[in-house]
C-alpha cells in the first residue's frame, strides 16, 4: 500500500441495475476488488453499501449489508499478502469461521482475522461493521505475538472498543485529515487503540499457559513502556509471577525483559518524532517521555536501531533508517542490537 495514498471509495448496490445487481456486485466488485466470493442468503434482496478510506499503511471500511455469506476460498489466497483485518460488528450478528474456530459476533463484539486464510463470514440478518485492514508487519510492532490473537473473540464490554469505533468514524471525513501529518498521527492513534483492544483477548490454549503469560507480560510492557520505573519486578508482580520465572519466559524466546522493553521505547520515540504535536518538543523531552533517563544512551541506541539520529528522522531523512516502524524486528535482532548498544 502506498504510504501517501489517501482516497475514499463509496459503493452501493443501489447504484446497480436490479436485474444485474447480484452478478455485477459479485463478479466485478467482490471477486476482483476484494478477492472474496459472496452470495445472498435467506432469499433476501441484495443490499450492500461500502465506504472505504486508504490511510498511511491502513485501510478503514464501513459496511452495511443484507443477509450475506462472504467466503475467502483457496483460489484467492495467493493474491493476498497476509494483512490482518480488525472487525467490529456494529449491528446485527455475524458468524465467523476460520482456523477451525466458529466465532459468534454479537453487536459490539470484535475479532482479528487474516486475509491469508480460508474463512467464512456469514451475516444471517441485516447489519453493519467497521473494519481496519493493517499489514501484519505493522500490527506486529504494536502487539506482541499478534498471530496468537487471530480469531479470538473480543467482547463488546471491552471499553476500548467503543473508543476505537468513535475515533475511527471521523476518519472517513476529508476535513478531519487535512494534511499528511494529521493522517500519520491518526493512524498511530488508531493502531494504539487496536493494540489495546487485542490485549483484551483471553486465550489459555495456543502454545499453553507459558505462552499466555508471556503474551500478557509483553502486552503490559507495550502499554506501560514509558514508565521509567518499569522493571522486571513490577511486571512480574502485575501478572502474578516471580521475576525469575518471567525472565525465563523471555529467555525461552532467545531474548530478555530489558531487550524487549528497549525495543518498545525506541519504537514509540520514532512515532513521536513524526507526529506534528511533538514537533516543537526537544529530542531530550521525547526521550524522557518514552522512559529513558540517559539522553546519550537514548541517542546511541536510537541511531543503532534505526540507522539515523532522532533529529534526522524528525527532518524526514527516512532513507537511512535501518528498520522502518512498519516492520517489526525479530527477537534475535532485538537481542543482537541490545547487546551492541550497551
N, C-alpha and C positions, 0 to 999 in steps of 0.2 A: 504494500500500500504506500503511495506517495506521502511523504511526511507533510507536504504542503497542500495536500488535497483538502478541499473544503467545498463540498457540494451537497445539495439536498435533492432527493428524488421522491416524488409522490406518485403513487399508483393506486388505481381503484378499478374494480371490476365494473363499476357503474359507468365507466367510460368506454366499455367494450360492447359490441353488438350482442344482444341477449342470446341469439341463436348460436353464436360462435364463442360465447364467453368462456366456457369451460376449456375448450380446446386452445384458445389463444392464451388464456392465463396459465394453463398447464404447460403447453409446449414452448411458448415464446418467453414467458417471464420466469416461471419457476425452474423449468429444466435447463434453460440456457443461462439465465442470470443467477439464480440461487443454487443451482445444481441440486435440485430436490424433485421428487415425484410427489404429486398431490392429487387428492381426489375428495370430492364432497361425500359426506356420509348422511345417513338417515333421510335420504331423498330431499334434503333441504336445498333451497335455491342457493346458488353460489354467491356469496357476498364477501368481498375482501378489500380492505384498504391498508396500504402500507406507506409509511413515511420513514425515509432513511436519511441520515446525515453522516458524511465522512468527516472525521476529525484526524488530527495527527496520530497515526498508529491505531486508531479506534474507529469503529463504526457503530452508531446507535440506530435502533429501529423500533418504531412504534407500530403495532399491528392489531387490527381488529378483523375478525372473520367469523363466518358462519361455521356450523359443524363440519370439520375437515380433518382428514388424515394426511399428515406430512411424513414422507419416508425418504431417508437417505440410503440408497441401495449401494451395493459394492461398485456398480458401474461409475458412480460419481466420486468414489474415494480418492482415486488417483489424481483428480482435479482439485483436491483441497490440500491446504498447506498446514494442517494441524492447528488452525486457530481455535480458540475457545470462545464459547458463547455463554454469557451470563444472562439467564432468563428470569424475569419477574412476572408471574402470572397476575395480571391486574384485575381480571374479571372472568367469571365462568370457571370451568375446571379443565385440567389438562392431564392426560396420561402420557408419561414419557418412558420409553423403553430403550435401554442400551446397556452394554456391559453385563447382560444377564440380570439387570435390575428393572423393576417396574415401579415407577415413582408417580404418585398421585399429587398433583399440584392443585391445591385449593386457592381461593382468592387471596393474594398477597404472598403466597409461598414462592420460593425461588430455587434454582439449582444451576450448576455449571455443566455444560455439555461440550463435547469435542466434535469438530467438523470432520475429523478423520476416522470416524467410527460409524458403523451401520446403526441406524436408530429409527424409532417411530415416535412421532409427536402427534397425539390424537386429541382433538378438541371435540367432545361429544355435544357441547352446547355452544351457543354464540358467546364469544368473549374476546378479550384482548390481552396483549402482553407487551412488555418493554424488554428489548434485547440489547446487549452490549457485546459486540464482537471484538476480541482482543487477541493479537498474536501471542502464542504460547510463551515465547521468549520474553515478552514484555510483562505478562502477568506473573511469570516465574520470578521476576526480580522484585515483586511485591509480596508474593505469597509463597511460603515455604512448602515444598513438596506438593506443588499445585496439582499434579496428576492424581494424588490421593483424594482430592475433594471433588473430582468429577463424578457426576451422578449421585450426589448425596443431597437430601432434602435440607433446605434452609427454611425453617418455619416462619410463618408470617408474623409471629410475635417478636421476631428479631428486630429490635428497634432501628438498626441501621438501614434496613430495607426501605423503610418509609423515607428516611433521609436521602437515600440513594435515588429513589424514584422522584422525589421532589427536586433534587438537584439536577437530574437529567432532563426533566421536562423543558426548562427554558433553553436548553442547548439546541433545540430544533429551531430556535428563533435567530434570524440573521443578526439582529441588533445585539443580542446577548454575547456574540463572539465577533466583535468588530475587527479585531486585529489578530495577527498570528500569535502574539504574546499572550493575549487573553485565551486563545484557543488552547495553547500548550498548558497554561495554568489550569484551565478547566479539565483537561484530560488528566493531569496529575491528581487533581482532587477527586475526579471520578474513579480513578484507579485505586486511590486510597480507600474510598468507600467500598468498592468491590472487595478489596482485600479484607477489610473489617468484616464484611458480611460472610465471606468464605471462612473466616476464623470461627464463625458460629456453628459450622457443621460438626456433627458428632459421629465418629466412626471408630468403633473398637475392633473392627475386623481388619481388612487390609493386611499389613505385614505384622499385625499383632500389637500388643499393649505397648511395647517399647517404641514402636513407630508412632503410635498415637501420642505418647508422652513427649517424644522429640518434636513432633509437629506442634504440640501445644507450647513447648518451650520456644520454638522458633517464632511462632505467631506472637507470643508475648514480647519477645525481643524486638520484632519488627515494629510493634505498636509503641514500645517504650524506649527505643534506642536512643532518643535524645536526652534521657535522664543520665546525668553524669555519674550518679551513684549506682547505676545499674551494674550488678555483679552476678557472678555465678551463684553466690549465696542467696541473693534476693530472688532470683528467678527460680532457683530450686525450691525455695520456701513457697513461692507462689503456686507451683504445680504439685507440691507435696512430695518432693524427692530430696535425698541428701545431695549436697554439692558434688560429692564424688560420683554418685550414680548419674547425675546429669552430665558431668564431664565424660563419663564412659559412653553415654548415648551419642555425644558428638564424635568421640574417638572412633565409634563404630562406623562412622561415615568418612573417616580419614581427615577430620578437621577438629577444631576446638571451639569452645564457647567464645573466646576472645576473637578468634578469626572471623566467626560468623557475625559477631557484633560490629567489628570493624567494617565489614563489607556493607552492612546496613547503614551505618553512619555516613560512609562515603557516598553511597547512592543517594541518600536524602540531601546531602550537601550539593551534589551535582544538580538535582532537580531544582533546588532553591536558587542556584546560580543562574538558572534560565528563566526564573519567574519574575515578572515586572515588579511585583510588590516588594521584592528583596533587592531591586536594582540599586537603591541608594544605601544599602547596608554594607558595611565593611566586610571583607572576607573574614576577618577575625570574629565579627559578630555572628556570621553564619557558622563558623567552626564551633563557636561556643554554643550556639543554638542546637546543633545536631549532637552535642555531647562531648566534644573534645575540650580538654583543659590546656593542652600544649599546642600553640599555633604552629610552631616549626614542625612538630610531628605530624600535624594535620596536612600542612603543605607538602611535606615529603611523601606522606602516604598517598595523598590525592594524586600527585604527579606520577608516582609509580603505578598507580592503579589505572589512571586514565591517559597517561602519556602526555599530559598537558597540565599547566598550572591552573589553579582555580580562576585566576584573572583571565587566562586565555579562553577558558570555557565561557566565562561571562561575556567576553567580547566576541563570541561566536566562532572561535577558532577550533571547530569540532573536527576538522580533518585529521588532526594529530592524535585524537583520542585512541587509547588502547582498547578500551571497552566502551561501547555505546550503552546508554542507560536502557535501551530497548532490548539488550541481550543480557541474560544472566550468566555469571561466571560459574563454572563448576566448583564443587567443594575442593577439588585438587588445586585449581587455580587460586582460590581464596587462600588456601594453606600456603602455597608457594609464595604468593605475594606477601602475606603477612609476615612470614619468616624473613623475607628480604628487606622488609621495611623497618625491622627492629634496629 
